[in-house]
């Protein structure tokens, strides 16, 4: 018989914006990519869009990250409860607050309706913040 291996628990971060079509999707994708899966990333929206912003998908593809299969997800109490940290990006007061979690609010421009030239600086700022978050968590980046 083989011994049962203990499951390693990685920290979990939930990114929330209104439509879950741009900022929160890019943040979750960067976190997954840069942490090499050592931090669990979730994203959700208070009022999810029908699809991920194509300019955000294109901007992330330029950075070597494929978000083309992602779909916007609705924010649930369960997603918040399952996360160690919740990072909001303009979702206002719609995000439930639970004790024992870290909450941050990142002020970022909304890429909705913007072309790729406007989305690139938003993407770059999200990457910078994700790298800082990973450094705070002590997770080496890719």
Order of alpha helices (4+ residues) and beta strands (2+ residues): beta-alpha-beta-alpha-alpha-beta-beta-alpha
